[in-house]
């Protein structure tokens, strides 16, 4: 089954990275619906290492401010929601529940720290991409970004949990006035090879 052109436009072709935001809130129900969509995206051994911290209040955003690069401060403070897309380094503790058909799955990662770290980062990144697609599917605009001090974010928000930040994503209803002219993309021949 394929989706129609309008849906493809919503998810990819017409979707843009937003830097300015309309003053419209994003409800808790919408954020729950967002997670309920993105959680179905595939991850290695159903590991689901991503963790999401939704910053909605002015106070929460102010806690983030000192970690932001100067160019990311204003757009983040004005966004209705900023998501810290993070990952759980000890994701493998959930594998007995998430991957029950192999009783040995936890040991694949628990006994190999570098493999666990690589798996957590890669699959958490995938889940961050699913977040963007799910948000667009629900009518939200996104502003994913790097440009922050990971150590500061981890200390401020995750010290007691042990999670590790990956990237940030502003969510809301974008103001088209803040859009740049669409940047080009590589053509198939430049980015792909058929063997």
Backbone as a chain_set.jsonl record, in Angstrom:
{"seq": "XXXXXXXXXXXXXXXXXXXXXXXXXXXXXXXXXXXXXXXXXXXXXXXXXXXXXXXXXXXXXXXXXXXXXXXXXXXXXXXXXXXXXXXXXXXXXXXXXXXXXXXXXXXXXXXXXXXXXXXXXXXXXXXXXXXXXXXXXXXXXXXXXXXXXXXXXXXXXXXXXXXXXXXXXXXXXXXXXXXXXXXXXXXXXXXXXXX", "coords": {"N": [[0.838, -1.172, 0.0], [0.512, 2.221, -0.8], [0.943, 5.707, 0.068], [-0.888, 8.721, -0.669], [-0.103, 11.544, -2.884], [-0.561, 13.95, -1.512], [-0.163, 13.279, 1.155], [2.532, 12.514, 1.026], [3.638, 14.974, 0.364], [3.084, 16.368, 2.757], [4.657, 14.959, 4.604], [7.243, 15.027, 3.479], [7.942, 16.495, 0.884], [6.817, 19.129, 0.955], [7.249, 19.836, 3.517], [8.998, 21.734, 5.954], [11.873, 23.009, 7.72], [11.31, 24.778, 10.57], [11.827, 28.036, 11.983], [10.584, 30.119, 13.191], [7.625, 30.731, 15.123], [4.084, 30.373, 15.452], [1.886, 31.657, 17.915], [0.532, 29.335, 19.216], [-0.658, 26.815, 21.236], [0.533, 23.442, 21.882], [-1.148, 20.589, 22.57], [-1.23, 18.357, 25.447], [-2.471, 15.977, 24.782], [-1.944, 15.829, 22.049], [0.837, 15.508, 22.096], [1.002, 13.029, 23.337], [-0.294, 11.479, 21.389], [1.55, 11.81, 19.364], [3.811, 10.424, 20.389], [2.596, 7.891, 20.502], [2.419, 7.257, 17.832], [5.124, 7.373, 16.846], [6.4, 5.373, 18.277], [6.039, 2.977, 16.991], [7.862, 2.716, 14.959], [10.575, 0.89, 13.463], [13.237, -0.579, 15.381], [16.463, -1.867, 16.236], [16.293, -5.13, 17.383], [13.939, -4.443, 18.597], [14.631, -2.518, 20.414], [14.17, 0.137, 21.221], [15.502, 2.587, 22.32], [15.261, 5.364, 22.544], [14.456, 8.328, 24.352], [12.257, 10.881, 25.369], [12.027, 14.198, 26.236], [9.731, 16.567, 26.818], [9.714, 19.895, 26.674], [7.745, 22.391, 27.818], [6.991, 24.518, 29.408], [7.747, 27.935, 30.397], [9.625, 28.004, 32.428], [10.941, 25.528, 32.181], [12.116, 25.868, 29.672], [13.857, 27.964, 30.249], [15.698, 26.651, 31.823], [16.976, 25.235, 29.868], [18.139, 27.191, 28.299], [20.917, 28.101, 28.969], [22.452, 26.133, 27.758], [22.152, 26.353, 25.052], [23.264, 27.192, 21.737], [24.028, 30.519, 20.593], [22.538, 31.192, 18.22], [20.338, 29.559, 18.387], [18.749, 30.258, 20.49], [16.537, 32.217, 20.534], [14.565, 31.099, 18.759], [14.05, 28.729, 20.043], [13.116, 29.494, 22.559], [10.726, 30.647, 21.809], [9.268, 28.628, 20.622], [6.433, 26.491, 20.939], [6.843, 23.939, 22.041], [9.772, 22.241, 22.99], [11.591, 19.475, 22.228], [13.765, 17.368, 23.871], [15.55, 15.068, 22.4], [16.636, 12.09, 23.391], [18.602, 9.276, 24.596], [18.527, 6.097, 26.225], [21.174, 4.722, 27.775], [21.218, 2.234, 29.045], [19.27, 0.753, 27.803], [18.916, -1.908, 27.274], [18.001, -3.211, 29.51], [15.3, -3.277, 29.297], [14.787, -5.195, 27.41], [13.948, -7.901, 28.045], [11.197, -7.547, 28.232], [10.559, -6.111, 25.859], [11.618, -7.618, 23.786], [10.775, -10.404, 23.923], [10.942, -12.945, 22.818], [13.514, -13.872, 22.698], [15.466, -14.917, 25.112], [18.096, -14.344, 25.626], [18.73, -11.852, 24.701], [19.217, -9.466, 26.207], [21.805, -9.846, 27.179], [23.387, -9.553, 24.914], [23.965, -6.881, 24.743], [24.409, -5.923, 27.354], [26.77, -7.06, 28.094], [28.612, -5.876, 26.445], [29.795, -2.959, 26.185], [30.53, -0.975, 24.233], [29.136, -1.815, 21.964], [26.538, -1.615, 22.93], [26.391, 1.184, 23.342], [26.691, 2.167, 20.721], [24.442, 1.012, 19.506], [22.37, 2.156, 21.01], [22.654, 4.906, 20.372], [22.375, 4.925, 17.54], [19.809, 3.75, 17.086], [18.241, 5.338, 18.719], [18.509, 7.713, 17.32], [17.184, 7.035, 14.958], [14.595, 6.818, 16.042], [14.222, 9.47, 16.734], [13.983, 10.583, 14.196], [11.61, 9.343, 13.451], [9.944, 10.685, 15.202], [9.882, 13.248, 14.046], [8.573, 12.71, 11.6], [6.124, 11.697, 12.557], [5.176, 13.939, 13.934], [4.814, 15.74, 11.804], [2.841, 14.338, 10.423], [0.736, 14.666, 12.158], [0.107, 17.28, 11.828], [1.85, 19.138, 12.873], [4.631, 21.415, 12.847], [8.205, 21.241, 12.534], [11.406, 21.881, 14.011], [14.206, 20.676, 13.933], [17.44, 20.422, 15.52], [20.959, 20.748, 16.105], [23.545, 22.245, 17.864], [23.901, 22.812, 20.66], [25.016, 22.443, 24.056], [25.789, 19.378, 24.939], [26.701, 18.154, 27.298], [25.942, 19.997, 29.283], [23.148, 19.906, 29.001], [22.65, 17.218, 29.626], [23.513, 17.138, 32.274], [21.781, 18.992, 33.493], [19.181, 18.021, 32.96], [19.17, 15.205, 32.941], [20.772, 13.976, 34.858], [19.994, 12.43, 37.067], [18.764, 10.323, 35.828], [20.39, 9.189, 33.907], [20.132, 9.279, 31.164], [21.134, 10.221, 27.8], [21.588, 13.078, 25.844], [20.716, 13.681, 22.416], [19.696, 15.181, 20.094], [17.882, 18.286, 19.565], [14.465, 19.245, 19.104], [12.287, 21.572, 18.001], [8.798, 22.072, 18.267], [5.576, 22.816, 16.924], [3.312, 25.181, 15.489], [4.42, 26.407, 12.673], [5.605, 29.645, 11.673], [5.332, 30.878, 8.558], [6.728, 33.11, 7.738], [9.258, 32.993, 8.765], [10.707, 31.269, 7.21], [13.467, 30.162, 5.269], [14.596, 30.449, 1.842], [14.039, 27.457, 0.088], [16.532, 25.07, 0.435], [18.826, 23.389, -1.81], [18.945, 19.866, -2.669], [20.926, 16.888, -2.86], [21.191, 15.138, -5.958], [19.965, 11.956, -7.144], [22.049, 10.545, -8.453], [24.277, 11.653, -7.282], [24.182, 10.925, -4.634], [23.618, 8.264, -4.434], [24.175, 4.831, -5.356], [23.814, 2.191, -7.573], [24.241, -1.211, -7.424]], "CA": [[0.0, 0.0, 0.0], [1.242, 3.49, -0.835], [0.141, 6.866, 0.468], [-1.083, 9.621, -1.809], [0.837, 12.651, -3.03], [-0.782, 14.961, -0.47], [0.51, 12.793, 2.364], [3.973, 12.6, 0.772], [3.987, 16.39, 0.491], [3.045, 16.702, 4.186], [5.764, 14.33, 5.307], [8.557, 15.256, 2.89], [8.21, 17.475, -0.161], [6.441, 20.49, 1.343], [7.63, 20.057, 4.917], [10.154, 22.605, 6.079], [12.405, 23.245, 9.058], [10.815, 26.085, 11.001], [12.615, 28.818, 12.925], [9.657, 31.046, 13.85], [6.462, 29.96, 15.56], [2.851, 31.055, 15.821], [1.574, 31.518, 19.342], [-0.532, 28.344, 19.348], [-0.14, 25.726, 22.072], [0.446, 22.032, 21.477], [-1.769, 19.957, 23.731], [-0.672, 17.11, 25.969], [-3.049, 14.88, 23.998], [-1.206, 15.759, 20.778], [2.159, 14.934, 22.376], [0.784, 11.59, 23.568], [-0.567, 10.888, 20.077], [2.832, 11.818, 18.667], [4.587, 9.264, 20.852], [1.9, 6.656, 20.143], [2.768, 6.957, 16.441], [6.548, 7.144, 16.607], [6.877, 4.158, 18.96], [5.899, 1.809, 16.111], [8.972, 2.644, 14.011], [11.474, -0.221, 13.793], [14.556, -0.435, 15.995], [17.196, -3.127, 16.347], [15.799, -5.999, 18.457], [12.872, -3.682, 19.244], [15.316, -1.97, 21.59], [13.482, 1.379, 21.594], [16.313, 3.29, 23.314], [15.019, 6.809, 22.61], [13.66, 8.916, 25.418], [11.836, 12.199, 24.908], [11.64, 15.143, 27.274], [8.989, 17.642, 26.174], [9.792, 21.138, 27.442], [6.596, 23.207, 27.422], [6.834, 25.71, 30.244], [8.806, 28.951, 30.348], [10.646, 27.609, 33.391], [11.725, 24.438, 31.593], [12.912, 26.443, 28.587], [14.937, 28.74, 30.856], [16.716, 25.693, 32.244], [17.688, 24.831, 28.653], [18.786, 28.362, 27.684], [22.386, 28.189, 29.063], [23.096, 25.112, 26.926], [21.878, 26.617, 23.636], [24.095, 28.088, 20.949], [23.319, 31.799, 20.459], [21.586, 31.209, 17.114], [19.18, 28.698, 18.662], [18.039, 30.685, 21.694], [15.24, 32.861, 20.304], [13.579, 30.188, 18.174], [13.697, 27.708, 21.032], [12.297, 30.125, 23.603], [9.406, 30.967, 21.26], [8.56, 27.417, 20.185], [5.512, 25.972, 21.954], [7.438, 22.76, 22.674], [11.096, 21.794, 22.562], [11.825, 18.094, 22.634], [15.124, 16.851, 23.957], [15.581, 13.684, 21.941], [17.727, 11.47, 24.135], [18.559, 7.812, 24.575], [18.822, 5.407, 27.469], [22.303, 3.819, 27.554], [20.92, 0.888, 29.561], [18.032, 0.329, 27.154], [18.851, -3.372, 27.224], [17.262, -3.717, 30.668], [13.899, -3.445, 28.886], [14.655, -6.214, 26.368], [13.103, -9.046, 28.395], [9.803, -7.19, 27.933], [10.391, -5.632, 24.49], [12.08, -8.642, 22.835], [10.608, -11.572, 24.79], [11.139, -14.234, 22.157], [14.902, -14.315, 22.84], [15.841, -14.689, 26.503], [19.505, -13.931, 25.696], [18.908, -10.549, 24.039], [19.809, -8.487, 27.107], [23.254, -10.085, 27.311], [24.086, -9.08, 23.712], [24.348, -5.493, 24.965], [24.876, -5.707, 28.726], [28.144, -7.548, 28.181], [29.417, -5.234, 25.413], [29.476, -1.541, 26.372], [30.641, -0.194, 22.994], [28.018, -2.235, 21.106], [25.331, -1.022, 23.504], [26.408, 2.624, 23.084], [26.436, 2.36, 19.286], [23.048, 0.632, 19.25], [21.499, 3.158, 21.625], [22.714, 6.15, 19.613], [21.826, 4.742, 16.19], [18.38, 3.502, 17.116], [17.626, 6.542, 19.254], [18.458, 8.677, 16.206], [16.056, 6.607, 14.124], [13.351, 7.191, 16.693], [14.096, 10.916, 16.598], [13.447, 10.831, 12.85], [10.193, 8.964, 13.487], [9.254, 11.783, 15.879], [9.66, 14.313, 13.065], [7.533, 12.28, 10.663], [4.853, 11.619, 13.282], [4.737, 15.311, 14.184], [4.29, 16.28, 10.541], [1.594, 13.637, 10.121], [-0.288, 15.219, 13.055], [-0.111, 18.691, 11.52], [2.817, 20.004, 13.542], [5.872, 21.735, 12.16], [9.373, 20.843, 13.307], [12.666, 22.593, 13.856], [15.275, 19.894, 14.561], [18.703, 21.153, 15.539], [22.076, 20.516, 17.002], [23.812, 23.588, 18.377], [23.711, 22.932, 22.094], [26.04, 21.778, 24.85], [25.197, 18.122, 25.407], [27.066, 17.904, 28.698], [25.08, 20.841, 30.119], [21.782, 19.373, 28.947], [22.608, 15.957, 30.367], [23.632, 17.445, 33.708], [20.597, 19.72, 33.958], [17.914, 17.301, 32.818], [19.229, 13.745, 32.977], [21.774, 13.485, 35.801], [19.436, 11.388, 37.931], [18.243, 9.232, 35.009], [21.444, 8.58, 33.11], [19.897, 9.418, 29.736], [22.094, 11.042, 27.055], [20.931, 13.864, 24.801], [21.131, 13.443, 21.041], [19.424, 16.443, 19.406], [16.691, 19.009, 19.989], [13.492, 19.478, 18.03], [11.175, 22.455, 18.33], [7.517, 21.647, 17.694], [4.466, 23.756, 17.019], [2.765, 25.603, 14.206], [5.428, 27.326, 12.184], [5.284, 30.903, 11.012], [6.027, 30.821, 7.263], [7.586, 34.285, 7.569], [10.607, 32.676, 9.192], [11.331, 30.261, 6.348], [14.459, 30.517, 4.259], [14.337, 29.814, 0.553], [14.346, 26.038, 0.213], [17.886, 24.705, 0.019], [18.843, 22.258, -2.732], [19.315, 18.542, -2.187], [21.709, 16.119, -3.816], [20.456, 14.296, -6.889], [20.149, 10.517, -6.949], [23.373, 10.124, -8.927], [25.308, 12.165, -6.383], [24.06, 10.347, -3.29], [23.253, 6.844, -4.476], [24.809, 3.969, -6.334], [23.142, 0.906, -7.774], [25.202, -2.278, -7.724]], "C": [[0.892, 1.249, 0.0], [0.328, 4.603, -0.336], [0.092, 7.851, -0.696], [-0.088, 10.783, -1.789], [0.661, 13.709, -1.946], [-0.08, 14.549, 0.823], [2.026, 12.858, 2.198], [4.456, 14.044, 0.857], [4.066, 16.799, 1.959], [4.276, 16.177, 4.908], [7.134, 14.762, 4.796], [8.649, 16.488, 2.006], [7.883, 18.917, 0.213], [6.839, 20.824, 2.772], [8.921, 20.857, 4.977], [10.633, 22.631, 7.526], [12.028, 24.663, 9.465], [11.71, 26.702, 12.063], [11.786, 29.848, 13.676], [8.344, 30.307, 14.059], [5.268, 30.866, 15.815], [2.571, 30.76, 17.295], [0.34, 30.619, 19.501], [0.016, 27.178, 20.161], [-0.257, 24.364, 21.388], [-0.045, 21.281, 22.713], [-1.013, 18.711, 24.185], [-1.198, 15.923, 25.175], [-2.322, 14.71, 22.667], [0.175, 15.142, 21.0], [2.058, 13.439, 22.671], [0.515, 10.864, 22.254], [0.709, 10.793, 19.244], [3.669, 10.611, 19.088], [3.93, 7.955, 20.435], [2.072, 6.298, 18.671], [4.238, 6.56, 16.308], [7.044, 5.85, 17.224], [6.817, 2.918, 18.078], [7.007, 1.708, 15.079], [9.96, 1.559, 14.425], [12.78, 0.226, 14.439], [15.167, -1.821, 16.129], [16.727, -3.892, 17.584], [14.691, -5.307, 19.26], [13.384, -2.964, 20.49], [14.724, -0.664, 22.1], [14.254, 2.209, 22.625], [16.007, 4.778, 23.464], [14.164, 7.164, 23.81], [13.411, 10.366, 25.02], [11.406, 13.047, 26.095], [11.025, 16.347, 26.571], [9.003, 18.871, 27.089], [8.706, 22.084, 26.939], [6.519, 24.511, 28.189], [8.003, 26.677, 30.052], [9.953, 28.555, 31.273], [11.542, 26.5, 32.828], [12.632, 24.959, 30.49], [14.087, 27.252, 29.142], [16.045, 27.829, 31.375], [17.57, 25.24, 31.062], [18.554, 25.962, 28.099], [20.315, 28.355, 27.786], [23.131, 27.179, 28.19], [22.971, 25.397, 25.436], [22.944, 27.495, 22.993], [23.32, 29.386, 20.722], [22.263, 31.82, 19.352], [20.339, 30.374, 17.344], [18.328, 29.188, 19.83], [16.64, 31.214, 21.387], [14.206, 31.878, 19.773], [13.149, 29.105, 19.157], [12.814, 28.294, 22.125], [10.878, 30.392, 23.113], [8.619, 29.749, 20.8], [7.618, 26.939, 21.287], [6.087, 24.782, 22.73], [8.843, 22.579, 22.12], [11.287, 20.395, 23.113], [13.324, 17.858, 22.732], [15.026, 15.381, 23.567], [16.836, 13.064, 22.544], [17.669, 9.958, 23.949], [18.996, 7.282, 25.934], [19.982, 4.448, 27.227], [22.049, 2.393, 28.043], [19.57, 0.395, 29.043], [17.822, -1.172, 27.235], [18.141, -3.971, 28.432], [15.784, -3.931, 30.358], [13.7, -4.596, 27.888], [13.879, -7.457, 26.794], [11.617, -8.785, 28.12], [9.604, -6.856, 26.461], [10.775, -6.666, 23.433], [11.983, -10.012, 23.519], [10.899, -12.912, 24.128], [12.6, -14.681, 22.13], [15.397, -13.936, 24.236], [17.278, -14.206, 26.659], [19.739, -12.502, 25.204], [19.569, -9.515, 24.95], [21.327, -8.626, 27.157], [24.03, -9.637, 26.072], [24.677, -7.694, 23.958], [24.957, -5.265, 26.347], [26.333, -6.104, 28.887], [29.084, -6.89, 27.174], [29.082, -3.743, 25.385], [29.532, -0.746, 25.07], [29.507, -0.547, 22.031], [26.715, -1.63, 21.614], [25.262, 0.473, 23.191], [26.096, 2.922, 21.621], [24.977, 2.072, 18.947], [22.09, 1.68, 19.806], [21.478, 4.444, 20.8], [22.057, 6.0, 18.24], [20.305, 4.61, 16.224], [17.609, 4.644, 17.765], [17.509, 7.635, 18.199], [17.326, 8.324, 15.252], [14.736, 7.039, 14.746], [13.137, 8.7, 16.693], [13.556, 11.302, 15.227], [11.972, 10.436, 12.783], [9.372, 10.051, 14.181], [8.924, 12.895, 14.892], [8.536, 13.931, 12.104], [6.171, 12.202, 11.34], [4.309, 13.014, 13.555], [4.142, 15.924, 12.919], [2.96, 15.636, 10.183], [0.437, 14.166, 10.968], [-0.517, 16.706, 12.855], [0.806, 19.653, 12.235], [3.996, 20.288, 12.621], [7.023, 21.449, 13.105], [10.553, 21.76, 13.009], [13.763, 21.805, 14.547], [16.599, 20.638, 14.501], [19.719, 20.492, 16.448], [22.321, 21.877, 17.653], [23.44, 23.756, 19.833], [24.808, 22.148, 22.791], [25.425, 20.533, 25.48], [25.496, 17.864, 26.877], [26.191, 18.738, 29.635], [23.651, 20.319, 30.153], [21.681, 18.1, 29.778], [22.684, 16.192, 31.869], [22.35, 18.075, 34.245], [19.341, 18.851, 33.984], [17.999, 15.794, 33.101], [20.19, 13.158, 34.013], [21.231, 12.337, 36.645], [18.915, 10.185, 37.152], [19.333, 8.477, 34.255], [21.214, 8.639, 31.614], [20.963, 10.317, 29.126], [21.359, 11.782, 25.944], [21.552, 13.581, 23.444], [20.939, 14.721, 20.217], [18.157, 17.062, 19.969], [15.753, 19.153, 18.803], [12.381, 20.373, 18.557], [9.934, 21.976, 17.592], [6.481, 22.744, 17.874], [3.885, 24.002, 15.642], [3.67, 26.719, 13.702], [4.856, 28.574, 11.549], [6.049, 30.912, 9.696], [6.944, 32.003, 7.011], [9.037, 33.982, 7.921], [11.333, 31.677, 8.31], [12.371, 30.875, 5.421], [13.978, 29.97, 2.921], [14.803, 28.364, 0.659], [15.734, 25.738, -0.339], [17.848, 23.498, -0.905], [19.2, 20.962, -2.013], [20.15, 17.868, -3.265], [20.784, 15.31, -4.718], [20.794, 12.837, -6.627], [21.567, 10.081, -7.301], [24.506, 10.595, -8.024], [25.325, 11.434, -5.042], [23.867, 8.838, -3.277], [24.074, 6.112, -5.545], [24.044, 2.667, -6.387], [24.185, -0.14, -8.14], [24.48, -3.502, -8.256]], "O": [[1.895, 1.312, 0.712], [-0.895, 4.463, -0.318], [0.933, 7.81, -1.594], [0.656, 10.979, -0.828], [1.644, 14.305, -1.506], [0.525, 15.38, 1.5], [2.732, 13.222, 3.139], [5.547, 14.311, 1.36], [5.0, 17.492, 2.365], [4.866, 16.877, 5.731], [8.085, 14.857, 5.573], [9.361, 17.434, 2.341], [8.607, 19.833, -0.177], [6.769, 21.982, 3.183], [9.819, 20.677, 4.155], [9.878, 22.311, 8.444], [12.384, 25.628, 8.79], [12.271, 26.013, 12.916], [12.233, 30.39, 14.686], [7.987, 29.4, 13.307], [5.412, 31.978, 16.323], [2.983, 29.73, 17.828], [-0.74, 31.079, 19.87], [1.05, 26.611, 19.807], [-1.034, 24.173, 20.453], [0.579, 21.34, 23.773], [-0.265, 18.099, 23.422], [-0.462, 14.969, 24.92], [-2.108, 13.588, 22.209], [0.633, 14.341, 20.185], [2.941, 12.671, 22.291], [1.028, 9.768, 22.027], [0.921, 9.824, 18.515], [4.172, 9.869, 18.244], [4.62, 7.01, 20.055], [1.886, 5.139, 18.3], [4.553, 5.524, 15.722], [8.02, 5.278, 16.74], [7.467, 1.915, 18.374], [7.091, 0.699, 14.38], [10.162, 1.333, 15.619], [13.347, 1.262, 14.091], [14.455, -2.826, 16.134], [16.761, -3.366, 18.696], [14.529, -5.558, 20.455], [12.67, -2.821, 21.483], [14.776, -0.393, 23.3], [13.72, 2.506, 23.694], [16.456, 5.396, 24.429], [13.279, 6.413, 24.222], [14.266, 11.0, 24.402], [10.525, 12.658, 26.862], [11.7, 17.057, 25.827], [8.376, 18.874, 28.148], [8.733, 22.524, 25.79], [6.027, 25.509, 27.663], [9.087, 26.296, 29.611], [11.121, 28.75, 30.936], [12.762, 26.542, 32.987], [13.786, 24.544, 30.382], [15.181, 27.23, 28.579], [17.215, 28.212, 31.361], [18.742, 24.902, 31.228], [19.593, 25.704, 27.493], [20.975, 28.585, 26.773], [24.318, 27.357, 27.916], [23.629, 24.736, 24.632], [23.462, 28.421, 23.618], [22.091, 29.367, 20.665], [21.198, 32.409, 19.534], [19.38, 30.471, 16.578], [17.292, 28.594, 20.128], [15.658, 30.706, 21.928], [13.086, 31.827, 20.281], [12.017, 28.625, 19.106], [11.864, 27.648, 22.565], [9.932, 30.367, 23.901], [7.406, 29.841, 20.609], [7.983, 26.982, 22.462], [5.845, 24.639, 23.928], [9.074, 22.745, 20.922], [11.16, 20.162, 24.315], [14.064, 18.119, 21.784], [14.489, 14.56, 24.31], [17.955, 13.473, 22.236], [16.808, 9.433, 23.243], [19.73, 7.934, 26.678], [19.802, 3.446, 26.535], [22.616, 1.445, 27.498], [18.828, -0.288, 29.749], [16.688, -1.65, 27.261], [17.719, -5.127, 28.383], [15.095, -4.671, 31.061], [12.563, -4.933, 27.558], [13.191, -8.036, 25.953], [10.871, -9.713, 27.809], [8.605, -7.259, 25.865], [10.3, -6.593, 22.3], [12.992, -10.701, 23.676], [11.085, -13.914, 24.82], [12.905, -15.75, 21.602], [15.706, -12.774, 24.502], [17.644, -13.706, 27.723], [20.86, -12.002, 25.293], [20.416, -8.754, 24.484], [22.045, -7.626, 27.176], [25.226, -9.364, 26.173], [25.75, -7.368, 23.449], [25.912, -4.502, 26.491], [27.046, -5.547, 29.722], [30.239, -7.301, 27.056], [28.193, -3.315, 24.65], [28.656, 0.084, 24.827], [28.974, 0.334, 21.356], [25.883, -1.184, 20.824], [24.204, 0.98, 22.818], [25.321, 3.831, 21.322], [24.355, 2.811, 18.184], [21.115, 2.047, 19.151], [20.412, 5.008, 20.554], [21.271, 6.854, 17.829], [19.602, 5.285, 15.472], [16.458, 4.897, 17.411], [16.537, 8.391, 18.181], [16.596, 9.202, 14.791], [13.861, 7.564, 14.058], [11.998, 9.163, 16.657], [12.764, 12.237, 15.108], [11.175, 11.114, 12.134], [8.233, 10.31, 13.793], [7.813, 13.426, 14.9], [7.65, 14.74, 11.829], [5.167, 12.602, 10.751], [3.108, 13.247, 13.421], [3.087, 16.555, 12.967], [2.052, 16.309, 9.695], [-0.716, 14.118, 10.54], [-1.252, 17.331, 13.62], [0.573, 20.861, 12.212], [4.313, 19.498, 11.731], [6.848, 21.417, 14.323], [10.678, 22.325, 11.923], [14.218, 22.194, 15.623], [16.859, 21.389, 13.561], [19.389, 19.79, 17.404], [21.363, 22.587, 17.959], [22.757, 24.709, 20.207], [25.451, 21.29, 22.186], [24.645, 20.621, 26.428], [24.627, 17.404, 27.617], [25.745, 18.24, 30.669], [23.019, 20.291, 31.209], [20.733, 17.927, 30.545], [21.999, 15.525, 32.644], [21.892, 17.725, 35.333], [18.538, 18.934, 34.913], [16.996, 15.179, 33.462], [20.394, 11.944, 34.032], [21.947, 11.37, 36.905], [18.652, 9.137, 37.741], [19.213, 7.279, 34.0], [22.02, 8.103, 30.853], [21.618, 11.083, 29.833], [20.595, 11.178, 25.191], [22.741, 13.283, 23.33], [21.908, 15.279, 19.702], [17.444, 16.436, 20.754], [16.184, 19.181, 17.65], [11.626, 19.984, 19.448], [10.007, 21.533, 16.446], [6.508, 23.497, 18.847], [3.954, 23.153, 14.752], [3.679, 27.827, 14.24], [3.771, 28.56, 10.967], [7.279, 30.948, 9.7], [7.84, 31.925, 6.171], [9.946, 34.647, 7.426], [12.455, 31.277, 8.621], [12.178, 31.957, 4.867], [13.072, 29.138, 2.866], [15.843, 28.084, 1.255], [16.057, 26.121, -1.464], [16.943, 22.669, -0.804], [19.697, 20.976, -0.887], [20.084, 18.236, -4.438], [19.725, 14.854, -4.288], [21.786, 12.525, -5.968], [22.206, 9.345, -6.55], [25.58, 9.994, -8.01], [26.368, 11.339, -4.394], [23.946, 8.207, -2.223], [24.582, 6.71, -6.494], [23.671, 2.11, -5.354], [24.939, 0.054, -9.093], [25.118, -4.508, -8.566]]}, "num_chains": 1, "name": "protein.A"}
